[in-house]
Amino acid sequence: MEARAISLSREVDLIRSAVQAVRLLVEQLREFPTSDLGLPRDLPGALRAALVLIDARLHALDRVVRGHLDPEVLWTKESAANGEPDAEETDVAIGWSQKDRIDHHRRELQRAERRARHGQAQRSRKQGRHAGQ
């Protein structure tokens, strides 16, 4: 499977558009109660859910930029890096090679092994203290 890269500019624009949609709906709710517009009464809850998803997407994007998460996790057709940006536009395409993925998973495995050893050592110390009492 070929790795898919994301366009940082398109991803930010996608998130910005989602925030704009929520903002516009909140403004409408402020001016008109949901019953006046014929909107569902659970719209405020839906808006809160949308904000949670936007926040999660931003957190994932931050992890991608820092190299802690495979960019392909965020790939959508709307955020796909499509080759060369326009001459007037500068963009950052973020993608991992197969080697990048392998290296990342090796580091994750090493961290998980260290955490497991650390947890095992703590349990052993606790058991030793309880046995001595």
N, CA and C of each residue as an Amber inpcrd file, in Angstrom:
protein
   399
   0.8400000  -1.1830000   0.0000000   0.0000000   0.0000000   0.0000000
   0.8830000   1.2430000   0.0000000   0.5660000   2.1740000  -0.8710000
   1.3360000   3.4100000  -0.9620000   0.9430000   4.3570000   0.1690000
   1.9470000   4.9810000   0.7720000   1.6930000   5.9230000   1.8650000
   0.9890000   7.1550000   1.3210000   0.0570000   7.6640000   2.1160000
  -0.6730000   8.8660000   1.7170000  -0.2400000  10.0100000   2.6210000
   0.0960000  11.1230000   1.9880000   0.5260000  12.3080000   2.7290000
  -0.6390000  13.2740000   2.8700000  -0.5940000  14.0660000   3.9420000
  -1.6030000  15.1050000   4.1170000  -0.9690000  16.4640000   3.8410000
  -1.8030000  17.3730000   3.4100000  -1.3950000  18.7540000   3.2060000
  -1.6960000  19.4930000   4.5040000  -0.6700000  20.0810000   5.1100000
  -0.8820000  20.8120000   6.3520000  -1.8460000  21.9730000   6.1280000
  -1.7020000  22.6660000   5.0220000  -2.5780000  23.7890000   4.7120000
  -4.0330000  23.3350000   4.5660000  -4.2530000  22.2460000   3.8470000
  -5.6230000  21.7450000   3.6610000  -6.2150000  21.2370000   4.9660000
  -5.4060000  20.6040000   5.7770000  -5.8880000  20.0910000   7.0710000
  -6.2990000  21.2460000   7.9760000  -5.4770000  22.2810000   8.0550000
  -5.8140000  23.4500000   8.8730000  -7.0720000  24.1170000   8.3250000
  -7.1830000  24.2190000   7.0030000  -8.3700000  24.8260000   6.3940000
  -9.6190000  24.0070000   6.7060000  -9.5060000  22.7010000   6.6920000
 -10.6340000  21.8210000   7.0170000 -11.0960000  22.0550000   8.4600000
 -10.1530000  22.1230000   9.3800000 -10.4850000  22.3590000  10.7870000
 -11.0850000  23.7560000  10.9540000 -10.4970000  24.7380000  10.2890000
 -11.0130000  26.1090000  10.3690000 -12.4540000  26.1860000   9.8470000
 -12.7490000  25.4570000   8.7810000 -14.1120000  25.4310000   8.2360000
 -15.0870000  24.8090000   9.2270000 -14.6640000  23.7650000   9.9200000
 -15.5280000  23.1310000  10.9280000 -15.8060000  24.0890000  12.0830000
 -14.7890000  24.8060000  12.5150000 -14.9640000  25.7940000  13.5900000
 -15.9090000  26.8970000  13.1190000 -15.7520000  27.3420000  11.8920000
 -16.6200000  28.3820000  11.3330000 -18.0780000  27.9200000  11.3040000
 -18.3150000  26.6640000  10.9260000 -19.6810000  26.1320000  10.8920000
 -20.2950000  26.1390000  12.2900000 -19.5450000  25.7160000  13.2770000
 -20.0410000  25.7200000  14.6540000 -20.3210000  27.1550000  15.0960000
 -19.4050000  28.0590000  14.7940000 -19.5790000  29.4640000  15.1800000
 -20.8540000  30.0530000  14.5740000 -21.0910000  29.7810000  13.2930000
 -22.2920000  30.3000000  12.6240000 -23.5670000  29.7400000  13.2500000
 -23.5620000  28.4620000  13.5710000 -24.7370000  27.8640000  14.2030000
 -24.9680000  28.4330000  15.6010000 -23.9040000  28.6580000  16.3400000
 -24.0360000  29.2470000  17.6790000 -24.6250000  30.6470000  17.5680000
 -24.1740000  31.4320000  16.5890000 -24.7250000  32.7760000  16.3930000
 -26.2110000  32.7130000  16.0600000 -26.5950000  31.7550000  15.2190000
 -28.0120000  31.5910000  14.8830000 -28.8220000  31.2010000  16.1150000
 -28.2730000  30.3210000  16.9300000 -28.9720000  29.9120000  18.1560000
 -29.1450000  31.0850000  19.1140000 -28.1610000  31.9550000  19.1420000
 -28.2310000  33.1210000  20.0310000 -29.3460000  34.0660000  19.5760000
 -29.4830000  34.2170000  18.2630000 -30.5070000  35.1240000  17.7340000
 -31.9040000  34.5150000  17.7430000 -31.9660000  33.2330000  17.4170000
 -33.2680000  32.5760000  17.3010000 -33.2650000  31.2750000  18.1010000
 -34.2120000  31.0850000  18.9870000 -34.2940000  29.7950000  19.6860000
 -34.5040000  28.6660000  18.6710000 -34.1140000  27.4680000  19.0510000
 -34.2060000  26.3350000  18.1140000 -35.6250000  26.1290000  17.6150000
 -36.6280000  26.3970000  18.4410000 -38.0170000  26.1890000  18.0000000
 -38.4040000  27.1850000  16.9030000 -37.8470000  28.4030000  16.9420000
 -38.1630000  29.4100000  15.9200000 -37.6040000  29.0220000  14.5500000
 -36.4670000  28.3370000  14.5480000 -35.8440000  27.9620000  13.2710000
 -36.2640000  26.5750000  12.8060000 -36.9720000  25.8670000  13.6580000
 -37.3210000  24.4930000  13.3190000 -36.1380000  23.5590000  13.4470000
 -35.1310000  23.9640000  14.2230000 -33.9460000  23.1340000  14.4220000
 -34.1900000  22.1510000  15.5580000 -33.5120000  21.0360000  15.5390000
 -33.6930000  20.0570000  16.6210000 -33.2760000  20.6360000  17.9700000
 -33.9690000  20.2490000  19.0110000 -33.6730000  20.7380000  20.3600000
 -32.3160000  20.2390000  20.8630000 -31.8120000  19.1490000  20.2950000
 -30.5120000  18.6210000  20.7400000 -29.3440000  19.2520000  19.9840000
 -29.6140000  20.3340000  19.2460000 -28.5350000  21.0150000  18.5160000
 -27.4070000  21.4860000  19.4320000 -27.6830000  22.0770000  20.6140000
 -26.5610000  22.4610000  21.4860000 -25.6520000  21.2800000  21.8410000
 -26.2320000  20.1280000  22.1040000 -25.4220000  18.9380000  22.3890000
 -24.6140000  18.5080000  21.1750000 -25.2190000  18.6250000  19.9990000
 -24.5110000  18.2740000  18.7620000 -23.3450000  19.2350000  18.5180000
 -23.5490000  20.5090000  18.8390000 -22.4650000  21.4800000  18.6830000
 -21.3180000  21.1830000  19.6440000 -21.6680000  20.8290000  20.8860000
 -20.6130000  20.4450000  21.8480000 -19.8390000  19.2320000  21.3260000
 -20.5550000  18.2560000  20.7650000 -19.8970000  17.0690000  20.2110000
 -18.9710000  17.4500000  19.0550000 -19.4250000  18.3730000  18.2080000
 -18.5860000  18.8260000  17.0880000 -17.3120000  19.4730000  17.6080000
 -17.4270000  20.2670000  18.6710000 -16.2420000  20.9100000  19.2450000
 -15.2840000  19.8800000  19.8410000 -15.8150000  18.8310000  20.4400000
 -14.9660000  17.7570000  20.9720000 -14.1890000  17.0980000  19.8250000
 -14.8770000  16.8490000  18.7210000 -14.2090000  16.2320000  17.5680000
 -13.1590000  17.1600000  16.9530000 -13.4660000  18.4380000  16.8850000
 -12.4860000  19.4120000  16.3710000 -11.2550000  19.4260000  17.2690000
 -11.4700000  19.4310000  18.5840000 -10.3590000  19.4170000  19.5280000
  -9.5150000  18.1510000  19.3570000 -10.1670000  17.0120000  19.1780000
  -9.4390000  15.7490000  18.9890000  -8.6240000  15.7890000  17.6930000
  -9.1960000  16.3680000  16.6510000  -8.4860000  16.4720000  15.3730000
  -7.2600000  17.3720000  15.5150000  -7.4190000  18.4970000  16.2320000
  -6.2800000  19.3860000  16.4720000  -5.1860000  18.6800000  17.2710000
  -5.5940000  17.9140000  18.2770000  -4.6230000  17.1750000  19.0810000
  -3.8710000  16.1590000  18.2060000  -4.6090000  15.4620000  17.3520000
  -3.9700000  14.4900000  16.4550000  -3.0330000  15.1890000  15.4800000
  -3.4430000  16.3410000  14.9580000  -2.5750000  17.0870000  14.0400000
  -1.2930000  17.5190000  14.7450000  -1.4160000  17.9550000  15.9810000
  -0.2330000  18.3240000  16.7630000   0.7030000  17.1230000  16.8970000
   0.1420000  15.9520000  17.1850000   0.9690000  14.7440000  17.3110000
   1.6330000  14.3750000  15.9810000   0.9270000  14.5950000  14.8650000
   1.5080000  14.3300000  13.5460000   2.6890000  15.2660000  13.3010000
   2.4790000  16.5610000  13.5640000   3.5420000  17.5520000  13.3310000
   4.7610000  17.2410000  14.1850000   4.5580000  16.7330000  15.3920000
   5.6740000  16.3950000  16.2840000   6.3160000  15.0440000  15.9720000
   5.7180000  14.2930000  15.0290000   6.2770000  13.0010000  14.6450000
   5.8650000  11.8560000  15.5510000   4.8070000  12.0360000  16.3430000
   4.3540000  10.9870000  17.2640000   3.1880000  10.1780000  16.7240000
   2.6380000  10.5750000  15.5760000   1.4850000   9.8900000  15.0010000
   1.6390000   9.8620000  13.4890000   1.3360000   8.7170000  12.9010000
   1.4090000   8.5470000  11.4600000   0.4170000   9.5000000  10.7830000
   0.8790000  10.3500000   9.8630000  -0.0140000  11.2990000   9.1870000
  -1.1600000  10.6200000   8.4450000  -0.9780000   9.3750000   8.0440000
  -2.0200000   8.6830000   7.2950000  -3.2950000   8.5170000   8.1330000
  -3.1640000   8.5720000   9.4530000  -4.3260000   8.4810000  10.3330000
  -5.2910000   9.6340000  10.0620000  -4.7660000  10.8010000   9.7000000
  -5.5930000  11.9770000   9.4330000  -6.0050000  12.1120000   7.9730000
  -5.5090000  11.2420000   7.0980000  -5.7350000  11.4070000   5.6710000
  -7.2160000  11.3510000   5.3290000  -7.6670000  12.3310000   4.5750000
  -8.9880000  12.3390000   3.9510000  -8.7910000  12.9020000   2.5560000
  -9.7640000  12.7100000   1.6930000  -9.6100000  13.2800000   0.3440000
  -9.5330000  14.7990000   0.4100000 -10.1650000  15.4060000   1.4570000
 -10.1320000  16.8580000   1.6010000  -8.7820000  17.3790000   2.0890000
  -8.0220000  16.5420000   2.7930000  -6.7320000  17.0010000   3.3230000
  -5.5430000  16.3620000   2.6070000  -5.8140000  15.6490000   1.5360000
  -4.7480000  14.9500000   0.8180000  -3.7850000  15.9320000   0.1610000
  -2.5120000  15.6080000   0.2270000  -1.4960000  16.3840000  -0.4870000
  -1.5210000  15.8990000  -1.9310000  -1.8580000  16.7890000  -2.8340000
  -1.9820000  16.4160000  -4.2480000  -0.7800000  16.8800000  -5.0380000
   0.3400000  16.2400000  -4.8270000   1.5280000  16.5890000  -5.5990000
   2.0450000  17.9740000  -5.3000000   2.3200000  18.7210000  -6.3560000
   2.9220000  20.0470000  -6.2240000   1.8810000  21.1050000  -5.8720000
   2.1790000  21.9650000  -4.8910000   1.2720000  23.0820000  -4.6210000
   1.3330000  24.0970000  -5.7540000   0.3450000  24.9860000  -5.8170000
   0.3410000  26.0550000  -6.8230000   1.6150000  26.8780000  -6.6780000
   2.0230000  27.5150000  -7.7670000   3.2490000  28.3170000  -7.7440000
   3.1710000  29.4260000  -6.7010000   1.9740000  29.9810000  -6.4960000
   1.8120000  31.0660000  -5.5370000   1.6500000  30.5650000  -4.1060000
   1.4320000  29.2890000  -3.9520000   1.1270000  28.7230000  -2.6480000
   2.2980000  27.8980000  -2.1260000   2.5790000  28.0580000  -0.8500000
   3.5800000  27.2170000  -0.2140000   2.8390000  26.3330000   0.7710000
   3.1050000  25.0520000   0.7290000   2.4090000  24.1040000   1.6000000
   3.4240000  23.1220000   2.1500000   3.0230000  22.4380000   3.1880000
   3.8460000  21.3930000   3.7810000   3.0880000  20.0880000   3.6490000
   3.6710000  19.1390000   2.9460000   3.0750000  17.8050000   2.8350000
   3.7310000  16.9320000   3.8960000   2.9030000  16.2670000   4.6870000
   3.4180000  15.4240000   5.7620000   3.0440000  13.9750000   5.4660000
   4.0450000  13.1480000   5.3200000   3.8160000  11.7310000   5.0690000
   4.9850000  10.9220000   5.5700000   4.7190000   9.6770000   5.8790000
   5.7780000   8.7810000   6.3490000   6.0750000   7.7290000   5.3010000
   7.3430000   7.4000000   5.1890000   7.7470000   6.2890000   4.3350000
   7.5400000   4.9910000   5.1290000   7.6940000   3.8870000   4.4540000
   7.5790000   2.5890000   5.1390000   8.6340000   2.4980000   6.2520000
   9.8300000   3.0010000   5.9900000  10.8950000   2.9930000   7.0030000
  10.4950000   3.8390000   8.2120000   9.8870000   5.0160000   7.9590000
   9.4210000   5.8650000   9.0610000   8.4290000   5.1090000   9.9410000
   7.5070000   4.3780000   9.3010000   6.5030000   3.6130000  10.0650000
   7.1680000   2.5240000  10.9000000   8.0850000   1.8190000  10.3020000
   8.7880000   0.7370000  11.0160000   9.5460000   1.3160000  12.2040000
  10.2800000   2.4110000  11.9800000  11.0270000   3.0490000  13.0730000
  10.0900000   3.5080000  14.1830000   8.9670000   4.1040000  13.8110000
   7.9930000   4.5730000  14.8030000   7.4720000   3.3990000  15.6430000
   7.0950000   2.3210000  14.9870000   6.5490000   1.1700000  15.7230000
   7.6150000   0.5030000  16.5980000   8.8530000   0.5120000  16.1470000
   9.9300000  -0.0100000  17.0030000  10.0730000   0.8290000  18.2740000
  10.0540000   2.1560000  18.1100000  10.1380000   3.0410000  19.2880000
   8.9440000   2.8340000  20.2140000   7.7570000   2.6950000  19.6460000
   6.5570000   2.4540000  20.4560000   6.6760000   1.1280000  21.2200000
   7.1910000   0.1070000  20.5580000   7.3790000  -1.1940000  21.2090000
   8.3960000  -1.0760000  22.3450000   9.4860000  -0.3590000  22.1070000
  10.4890000  -0.1740000  23.1680000   9.9050000   0.5620000  24.3670000
   9.0910000   1.6050000  24.0970000   8.4390000   2.3340000  25.2000000
   7.4780000   1.4280000  25.9640000   6.7120000   0.6250000  25.2470000
   5.7600000  -0.2830000  25.8960000   6.5020000  -1.3230000  26.7380000
   7.6260000  -1.8270000  26.2310000   8.4150000  -2.7990000  26.9990000
   8.9810000  -2.1660000  28.2620000   9.4740000  -0.9160000  28.1550000
   9.9820000  -0.2180000  29.3460000   8.8710000  -0.0120000  30.3720000
   7.6860000   0.4120000  29.9010000   6.5530000   0.6100000  30.8250000
   6.1710000  -0.7040000  31.4970000   6.1810000  -1.7960000  30.7380000
   5.8220000  -3.0990000  31.3020000   6.8510000  -3.5240000  32.3430000
   8.1460000  -3.3290000  32.0530000   9.1900000  -3.6870000  33.0260000
   9.0640000  -2.8280000  34.2790000   8.7970000  -1.5350000  34.0890000
   8.6560000  -0.6180000  35.2170000   7.4530000  -1.0230000  36.0760000
   6.3340000  -1.3420000  35.4330000   5.1450000  -1.7760000  36.1710000
   5.3790000  -3.0780000  36.9030000   6.1240000  -3.9930000  36.2790000
   6.4340000  -5.2790000  36.9010000   7.3230000  -5.0560000  38.1220000
   8.2940000  -4.1640000  38.0180000   9.1960000  -3.8790000  39.1390000
   8.4210000  -3.2550000  40.2890000   7.4960000  -2.3620000  39.9950000
   6.6900000  -1.7450000  41.0570000   5.8170000  -2.7840000  41.7560000
   5.2030000  -3.6730000  40.9790000   4.3670000  -4.7190000  41.5850000
   5.2080000  -5.6360000  42.4660000   6.4180000  -5.9500000  42.0290000
   7.3060000  -6.8190000  42.8220000   7.6790000  -6.1510000  44.1320000
   7.9800000  -4.8510000  44.0830000   8.3220000  -4.1260000  45.3140000
   7.1330000  -4.0880000  46.2700000   5.9200000  -3.8460000  45.7530000
   4.7380000  -3.8150000  46.5980000   4.4950000  -5.1760000  47.2260000
   4.6510000  -6.2410000  46.4440000   4.4540000  -7.5860000  46.9770000
   5.4790000  -7.8940000  48.0480000   6.7070000  -7.4290000  47.8500000
   7.7680000  -7.6440000  48.8470000   7.4580000  -6.9340000  50.1410000
   6.9250000  -5.7020000  50.0430000   6.5600000  -4.9480000  51.2630000
   5.4090000  -5.6270000  51.9910000   4.4200000  -6.1060000  51.2450000
   3.2690000  -6.7430000  51.8770000   3.6600000  -8.0810000  52.5040000
   4.5910000  -8.7880000  51.9090000   5.0110000 -10.0830000  52.4510000
   5.8020000  -9.8920000  53.7380000   6.5380000  -8.7750000  53.8280000
   7.3500000  -8.5160000  55.0080000   6.5500000  -8.0270000  56.2130000
   5.3020000  -7.6820000  56.0190000   4.4780000  -7.1420000  57.1180000
   3.8510000  -8.2360000  57.9260000
